[in-house]
Amino acid sequence: MYGWIGRIGSDWIGWWRSTEKSAGGCQNVDKAHQRSVKYDHFRVRPKGPFAVEMLGPQRTSTKGPNTNHSANNKSAKWRFSVLLAVSWEDWWTYDGISGPAFWGLINPEWSLCNKGRRQSPVNLEPQRLLFDPNLRPMHIDKHRISGLITNTGHSVIFTAGNDTVANYDGMQTPVNISGGPLSYRYRFHEIHMHYGLNDQFGSEHSVEGYTFPAEIQIFGYNSQLYANFSDALNRAQGIVGVSILLQLGDLSNPELRMLTDQLERIRYGGDEAFVKRLSIRGLLPDTDHYMTYDGSTTAPACHETVTWVVLNKPIYITKQQLHALRRLMQGSPDHPKAPLGNNYRPPQPLLHRPIRTNIDFKSTKTNGKAACPTMYREVYYKATSWKQN
């Protein structure tokens, strides 16, 4: 049996034909009914990520000795389902016709990827920052947590172990994220790593058009309103994303080393390894300054439920660690496909969204120089203050 399935607009169409052969090379025929069946053009309707329903125009049959067909019933409408061993998760990538520009067209449930107005990541422009004196420092619990680091074929993800995941420490206390722009308490869930195959690209967020070699994104869910990460993913104020930009340096962040030390064990898609006693707080740079805006997840289905916090100082990653990341592959050892790198979504339009910051650019000068924090040398942010009546 062979054929194809495609999508035009809101309709899925396809063509399918039976080509089964018998041992003698002849086309198989249902001997009990002496009929052959030919499937011509048809429409198909998605029935979830693993199945489609084919809606055919007619079935042509030849009357046989054991059939009850009448002369006036030589054709009949038919409808059947076919299972496809494909998940929606296998249908998107970071390049080509399944890349970011097409995510919203591949699956109707991902339409926000193309039509949404609060999408992430964004380019952070210093002249558009708004100083908000009410923003508090961010707080992340300092105790350590164990979990699994996985090569998903799209990214490198560290997921916290929970009561249902066996780990060497037994039960562990959840890590909470609070403060900053957040009105609720969020529970840490996972870390995503985005990086480029060269040093000029890799981060998803950028600063005045400048991109970094890599970016770490720490995600948590609103544990005061929702039961788990999946429940919060498409709910209001459901997710927090803390973005840490990575710059090349001679000495790496020690907690980052705990993650990159496991990369050789997750070289291929689907591989996973255990990480014991990682400090999420230890990944953060030494700064209380950040920028925040309302955005989305940066992979399908691009849910617009994320409060983003972009820290105003990078941490460091070595060339050796980047080389280990760039050795990772999307597929299995038998079919490695392409390298996992360049797994970043391009910046999305800001569309009049405010980007607030707790950086006070009108602070007093120190030693004759303005005390202005910067993401990298020769960039000096300017902001418009919110006036209080």
C-alpha positions in Angstrom: 0.0 0.0 0.0 1.3 3.4 -0.8 0.2 7.0 -1.2 0.5 10.5 0.3 -1.2 12.8 2.7 -1.0 16.6 2.6 -2.8 19.7 3.8 -4.3 22.5 1.8 -5.8 25.3 3.8 -8.0 23.8 6.5 -8.4 20.5 4.4 -6.2 17.5 4.5 -6.2 15.6 1.3 -4.5 12.4 0.1 -4.2 9.5 -2.3 -3.9 5.9 -1.3 -3.7 2.6 -3.3 -3.3 -1.0 -2.4 -0.4 -2.7 -4.1 -0.1 -5.9 -2.1 1.3 -8.8 -4.0 0.8 -12.5 -3.5 3.6 -15.0 -3.4 3.2 -15.6 -7.1 3.5 -11.9 -7.9 -0.2 -11.4 -8.7 -2.3 -8.7 -7.1 -4.1 -10.1 -4.0 -7.8 -10.5 -4.4 -10.4 -11.3 -1.7 -11.3 -14.8 -2.9 -14.4 -15.0 -0.7 -16.0 -12.1 -2.5 -13.9 -12.0 -5.7 -13.5 -8.2 -5.5 -10.7 -5.8 -5.7 -10.7 -2.4 -4.0 -9.1 0.7 -5.4 -8.8 3.8 -3.2 -8.7 7.0 -5.2 -8.4 10.6 -4.1 -9.9 11.4 -0.7 -10.0 13.9 2.1 -8.5 13.1 5.5 -9.4 14.7 8.8 -6.9 14.8 11.7 -7.9 12.7 14.7 -5.1 13.7 17.1 -1.4 13.4 16.6 -1.4 9.7 15.8 -4.4 9.1 13.5 -6.4 10.6 10.6 -9.8 9.6 9.3 -10.0 9.2 5.6 -13.3 10.2 4.0 -13.5 8.6 0.6 -15.8 9.4 -2.4 -16.8 5.8 -3.1 -15.7 2.1 -3.2 -15.9 0.3 -6.5 -16.5 -3.4 -6.1 -17.0 -6.4 -8.3 -19.9 -8.7 -7.3 -18.8 -12.2 -6.2 -20.6 -15.4 -5.4 -20.7 -14.8 -1.7 -21.7 -11.2 -1.7 -25.1 -9.7 -1.0 -24.6 -6.7 -3.2 -27.5 -5.9 -5.5 -27.1 -4.6 -9.0 -28.2 -1.2 -7.8 -25.6 -1.2 -5.0 -22.3 -1.4 -6.9 -20.8 1.6 -5.2 -21.0 2.8 -1.6 -19.6 5.5 0.5 -16.7 4.4 2.6 -15.0 5.8 5.7 -12.1 4.3 7.6 -9.3 5.3 9.9 -5.6 4.7 9.4 -3.0 5.0 12.2 0.2 6.9 11.5 3.2 6.2 13.7 3.9 9.9 13.8 3.5 12.5 16.7 3.1 16.2 16.2 6.4 16.5 18.1 8.1 14.9 15.1 6.8 17.4 12.7 8.6 20.5 13.6 12.3 21.6 13.4 14.3 24.8 13.5 14.9 25.1 9.8 13.3 24.5 6.4 9.6 23.9 5.7 9.1 22.6 9.2 10.9 25.5 10.8 9.7 28.5 12.9 8.0 30.3 10.0 5.8 27.3 9.4 5.0 26.1 12.9 1.6 27.7 12.9 0.7 26.1 9.5 1.8 22.5 10.4 -0.8 22.1 13.2 -3.9 24.2 13.6 -3.4 24.0 17.4 -0.2 25.8 17.0 -1.7 28.8 15.2 -0.4 31.2 17.9 3.1 30.6 16.5 2.1 32.6 13.4 -0.9 34.7 14.6 0.0 35.5 18.2 0.7 39.0 19.3 2.7 38.2 22.5 5.3 35.9 21.1 8.9 35.2 22.3 11.8 35.6 22.1 12.3 39.4 21.4 15.1 41.7 20.8 15.7 43.9 23.9 16.1 47.5 22.8 17.7 49.7 25.5 15.8 52.9 24.5 12.5 51.1 25.0 13.1 49.9 28.5 10.7 51.3 31.2 12.0 51.7 34.7 9.5 50.3 37.2 10.4 51.2 40.9 8.0 48.6 42.1 9.8 45.6 40.7 11.3 43.5 43.5 14.5 41.3 43.4 14.0 37.7 42.1 14.2 34.9 44.6 15.0 31.2 43.8 15.4 28.7 46.6 19.0 27.8 47.2 18.6 24.1 48.0 19.7 21.6 45.4 17.6 19.3 43.3 18.2 16.1 41.2 16.7 15.2 37.9 17.2 13.9 34.3 19.0 15.7 31.5 17.7 14.6 28.1 18.5 15.1 24.4 14.9 15.5 23.1 16.0 15.9 19.4 15.0 19.5 19.6 16.9 20.7 22.7 18.8 19.7 25.8 16.4 19.7 28.7 17.0 19.2 32.5 13.8 18.1 34.2 13.4 18.1 38.0 12.7 14.7 39.6 9.5 14.5 41.6 7.7 12.0 43.8 7.1 9.7 40.9 10.7 9.8 39.6 13.3 7.6 41.3 16.5 9.4 42.3 19.4 8.8 44.5 18.1 11.2 47.2 14.6 9.8 47.6 12.1 12.5 48.3 13.2 16.1 47.5 11.9 19.5 48.3 10.7 21.5 45.2 12.6 24.6 44.2 10.3 27.7 44.3 10.7 30.9 42.2 9.1 34.1 43.5 9.6 37.9 43.7 10.5 40.1 40.8 7.5 40.8 38.6 5.6 37.7 39.9 2.4 37.9 41.9 2.4 34.1 42.7 4.8 31.4 43.7 6.1 29.3 40.9 7.7 25.8 41.2 10.8 25.0 39.1 10.1 22.4 36.4 12.8 22.3 33.8 15.8 24.0 32.1 16.2 24.4 28.3 19.5 25.0 26.5 19.7 26.8 23.2 22.9 27.2 21.4 24.4 27.9 17.9 26.8 25.9 15.8 29.1 29.0 15.7 29.8 31.6 18.3 27.9 34.5 16.6 24.4 32.9 17.1 22.7 30.7 19.6 20.7 32.7 22.1 17.0 33.3 21.5 16.8 36.7 23.2 19.1 39.4 21.9 20.2 42.8 23.1 20.0 45.6 20.5 20.5 42.9 17.8 23.5 41.3 19.6 23.1 37.5 20.1 25.1 35.3 22.4 26.5 31.9 21.7 23.9 30.2 24.0 21.0 30.8 26.4 19.7 28.9 29.4 16.0 29.2 30.1 14.6 28.2 33.5 10.9 27.4 33.6 8.5 27.1 36.5 4.7 26.8 36.8 2.3 28.7 39.0 1.9 26.2 41.8 -0.6 28.4 43.7 -3.2 28.2 40.9 -2.4 25.1 38.9 -1.6 21.4 39.7 1.3 20.9 37.3 3.3 22.3 34.4 1.0 20.9 31.7 -2.1 22.4 33.3 -0.4 25.8 33.7 1.0 25.9 30.2 -2.1 27.3 28.5 -3.5 29.2 31.5 -3.2 32.8 32.5 0.0 33.7 34.5 0.8 30.0 34.2 4.5 30.0 33.5 7.7 31.9 34.4 10.7 31.8 32.2 14.1 33.1 33.5 16.5 33.7 30.7 20.3 33.6 31.3 22.5 34.6 28.4 25.9 32.8 28.0 29.1 34.4 26.9 32.4 32.8 26.0 34.9 32.7 28.9 37.9 30.9 30.3 36.1 29.7 33.4 32.6 28.3 33.4 29.8 28.6 35.9 30.2 25.5 38.2 26.5 24.5 38.0 26.6 24.7 34.3 29.6 22.3 34.4 27.4 19.8 36.2 25.1 19.8 33.2 27.7 19.8 30.4 29.6 17.0 32.1 26.7 14.7 31.2 26.6 15.6 27.5 28.7 12.6 26.3 26.0 10.4 27.7 23.2 12.1 25.8 24.8 12.4 22.4 21.8 11.1 20.5 18.1 11.9 20.5 16.2 10.2 23.3 19.3 9.7 25.4 19.0 10.8 29.1 21.3 10.9 32.1 20.9 11.5 35.8 22.1 14.7 37.4 22.5 14.8 41.1 22.1 17.8 43.4 22.0 20.7 40.9 21.7 24.2 42.3 19.2 26.2 40.1 20.1 29.4 42.1 23.8 28.7 41.5 23.2 29.1 37.7 22.2 32.7 38.2 24.7 35.5 37.5 25.7 37.8 40.3 23.1 40.6 39.7 19.7 41.7 40.9 19.0 43.6 37.7 16.7 42.2 35.0 14.2 43.0 32.3 10.7 41.5 32.1 7.9 41.3 29.6 4.8 39.2 28.8 5.5 36.6 26.1 5.2 33.0 25.1 7.0 29.6 25.0 9.5 29.6 22.2 8.6 26.2 20.7 5.2 24.9 19.5 2.5 25.5 20.6 3.8 29.0 21.4 1.5 29.4 24.4 1.2 33.1 25.4 1.3 32.4 29.1 4.9 33.2 30.0 6.2 36.0 32.2 9.8 36.4 31.0 12.6 37.6 33.2 15.9 38.3 31.3 18.8 38.7 33.7 21.1 41.7 33.0 24.4 39.9 33.2 25.6 36.8 31.4 27.3 33.7 32.9 30.3 32.1 31.2 30.7 29.0 29.1 34.0 27.6 27.7 34.9 26.7 24.2 35.2 23.1 25.3 31.6 23.1 26.7 30.3 24.6 23.5 32.2 22.0 21.5 30.5 19.2 23.6 27.1 20.7 22.9 27.8 20.9 19.2 28.6 17.2 19.0 25.0 16.3 20.0 22.8 14.9 17.3 19.1 15.0 16.7 18.6 11.4 15.8 19.6 7.9 16.9 23.1 6.3 16.4 21.8 4.5 13.2 20.1 7.7 11.9 21.8 10.6 13.6 20.1 13.2 11.2 21.6 16.7 11.8 23.5 18.3 14.7 21.2 19.5 17.5 22.6 23.0 17.5 21.0 26.2 16.0 17.9 25.3 18.0 16.8 28.9 18.5 13.7 30.7 17.3 14.2 34.1 15.7 13.1 37.2 17.5 9.4 38.0 17.3 7.7 41.5 16.9 7.3 43.3 20.2 4.0 44.9 19.0 3.9 47.7 21.6 4.5 45.5 24.6 6.3 47.3 27.4 9.6 45.9 28.6 10.0 46.8 32.3 13.3 46.9 34.2 14.5 47.5 37.8 17.6 49.2 36.5 17.5 52.8 37.6 19.5 54.7 35.0 19.2 58.0 37.0 21.2 56.6 39.9 24.1 58.6 41.3 27.5 58.5 39.7 30.3 56.6 41.3 33.9 57.9 40.8 32.6 60.3 38.2 31.0 57.5 36.1 27.3 56.7 35.7 26.5 53.5 37.6 24.8 51.9 34.6 24.7 48.1 34.4 25.4 46.7 31.0 25.0 43.3 29.3 28.2 43.7 27.4 30.9 46.4 26.9 30.0 49.6 25.1 26.3 49.2 25.5 24.6 51.7 27.8 21.0 51.3 28.5 18.6 54.3 28.6 15.1 54.0 30.1 12.0 56.1 30.4 10.9 56.3 34.1 7.3 55.8 35.1 6.3 59.0 36.9 4.4 58.6 40.1 1.6 61.1 40.8 
